[in-house]
């Protein structure tokens, strides 16, 4: 387990859950933090860097996790951050590092988005912990997120397992008081060769699978005694609540007189601890956001419990919804007032492209980014949006099967950060399996990952801390990969004739990449502020 130095009184801090994780990473001497920006997880790495930690944005989540695995193979501590859908991208290395194990700590901070405030689905990361065989912790507040990170490091190093720290929107963004601990020491990085442990050919993977299951059983025994799982006494023993994550906070406020068991170690489940609690009350109800995963696990283990009605499976829970669940209230819920719909910023360079796509009645395979707002009025110029980088593959699929007059109207649209994330392999597919009518890919290059708050990427020429970095040129990459034509245009230069340019390119039936370049207006403002701050600093002078 992690060894603590002599503790001293600490000044409480008001922190979001993301900031608390970043502070814990600093205090546990995480050697490297890597990830890909995605709401609600983005601020973890940004704050870790601000605090002085070594933080890096990776091109995508798979690469980030692979870098983190390398750090942990070197007996150092790694933090890897992403949102829930990012774990889909990182799933391949996740399932195998669960077999190989690690020598240093490997912590995946994964943020779920119940209610889809900024996501394309309500995916539940708890499934991944079970499927991959990876221990999971679920904090309910900033203090718990801070404390759980310390425990995650200890578990990871003791049992040599990667650990998932499952967060959610409310935990990530809500601010609560955090009392920091004294920072802990970290082992010196080192690499020890162990081929059967780390090289997953079948002969080595078979015993590795058995080791993983044995380690998971040992973690489960440890979790049975964990102080992170807390029981709250209640006067009314007719009903007990079993809960986890932020649902704990809602349940405690909705039913302060009911006994409650809060689970923070949610995989492997401390089933005997839960069984004892269940036997202490007349009946149990599980309060959990999202799918009835915890409920199903308890019922499968022979622990009788009920859950929430199906209508509460969707969206975030709150005190009112938990109260309704406890009362068995299944009447239709009041619709929340409709807010102002999002839209592309006034003066956004993407507007020129979407106006042209609408004018030409293109079939638009879209992608994930702020430009996804092109689907809304007044443009309504996006026909599909599946996941990061899917625009190219989906567009190619349409090109292959549609009648010729429709196929020649198909355009794939994605942004510069998305292109770096997972668009490059789509271009490979494009040049390898060429559609008969050719294809057109439109990259809206505003120089930044704008949707999540102006994060850098390999094509921006800057690192996470805005320092200089090598800039990958999208157009040059397209030429090197063998596209028939690569066209770079300035959004302002083609403002009045972009539709004509696009019409001509579509008519040529080539494999074409059009890069529409114009820095995001918010980025220009940010860079001006950075320049002023640099000039005003002693180093700048």
Helices and strands as residue ranges (DSSP letters): E 13-16, H 17-27, E 32-35, H 43-50, E 55-57, H 61-73, E 78-83, H 84-100, E 106-112, H 126-132, E 135-137, H 142-159, E 163-168, H 169-173, E 175-178, H 195-198, H 202-223, E 230-232, E 236-244, H 247-254, E 258-263, E 265-267, H 271-279, E 283-287, H 293-300, G 310-313, H 319-326, H 350-359, E 363-365, G 370-375, H 390-401, H 404-407, E 410-415, H 416-418, I 419-423, H 424-432, E 439-445, H 474-480, E 485-490, H 498-508, E 511-517, H 521-536
